[in-house]
Each structure stands twice: as C-alpha cells, then as structure tokens.
Amino acid sequence: MNAETKLLMLGLAFESACERVKIQADAVNTRSRAATERIGATFEGVLRHDMRRADGTWRDTAVHSVLAGEWPQVCTLLTTRLRRYDAPWNTTLTARDLGSR
C-alpha cells in the first residue's frame, strides 16, 4: 500500500474515533513489514499458524499497530513523504485535514 493510501486510510480510521489500527502482513513478506515499520507503526509480534494460505500451508502473521496518540507523528511522516514528490493533490494536506487528534 503506498503512502497516500496509508495516509487516507489511517486518517479515516482516526477521524472516526478509532483508538488503535492493526496492520497485518504475512510474516515472510519482509518488504511489507519494513514499509509498515517505516511509517512508525509498532511491531507487536507474530501470530503463529494464524491462517491457511491458498496452497494449504500455514501462514504466520506479523502484527503492527498505530495508536491514536501516535497518529499525529505518523501523519506528519506520511505527509512529508508525499510532499517530496511535489504532487499537486497533496500541497495543502495536513494532519488537521485528516482529523488528527
């Protein structure tokens, strides 16, 4: 999921008064896990044999989270990342626009 999508989805969640957003990925998907950690999500652990994959093997699930109190910092990080690209649609985007607490 790209930075803009993360920003919008997390913004909607926290604007809707969520206290915690859980982000899950296959434990073997190191790229997805690293991207989640780069936005400031906290690694909580791995759920072993959490679900079956389509091929019948067991999947371990890495769990990360962002708390409402962490959202302003995560929002700033994502907004800064988007502004680096100088895209016209993000020039006025702020944490306040996304309902940051």
N, C-alpha and C positions, 0 to 999 in steps of 0.2 A: 504494500500500500504506500503510495507516495506521500510526501509531506503535506500537500494541500488536502488530500483525503483525510489524513490523520488529524489535521487541524480542524477541519469541518466536523468530522465525526466526534472527536473528543469535545469540541466546543458545544455541539448539540447535547451531548450527554451531561456536561456540567451545567449548561444553561437550563436543563430540565431537572436540576437539583440532585443529580447522582452524586454520591459520596465517593464512589470507587468505580473505576473502569478496569475490567480484567481483560488482558490481551493474551491470547494463547497462540502457540505455534508448535509444530512438530519439533520435538527436541533435536532431531538430526538436521533441521533446517537452520544452519548457522547464520546464513545471510539474513533471514527474517528476524532471528533472535537478536543479532547485532543491531539491526535497524531499529528495533523496539527499544533497546537499551540506549541507543544514540539520542532518542527523543527525551530521555530522562525517566523512562518507566523503570520501576524497581523489580528486579528478579526475585520471585517468591519461592521458586522451586520447580521440581519436575514431578508430575503425576505419572507414576509408572504403570504401564499397560492400561492406559486410560481408555483407549478405544481401538477398534479394529480398523485397519486400512482396507481399501477395496480388494487388495490381493490376499487378505486374510491374516496378515502379520499384525502383531501388536504395535501400537503407536504409543510412545511416551510423549507427554505434552508438557512443554515448558510454559510456565505461567508467570506473567509480569503484570504490574498494575500501576495506575496513576490515581492518586487521591485528590480530592477537591482542593486541598491546601497546596498541592504540588502543581495544580493546573496553571496558575499564572506564569510560573517559570517555564513549564513545558510549552505553553502558548507562545511565550517570547522567543524561545529557541526555534520553534517551527516557523514563526512569522519572520524571524531573521533569516532563516534558511530560504524561505520563499522570496524574500526581497533581494537576495543575492542574484536571482535570475531576472530581476527588473521586469517582471511580468505586469502588464497594465491592470490586471484584475486584482492584484494584491497591494497596490500602492497605498491604500488607506485602511487596510485590515489591521485591527488592533485586538488585544485581549478583551477590551471592553465591548467591541462589536460582537464577540463570541460569548458574552455573558460570564466573563471570568469573575471570580469572587474576590 
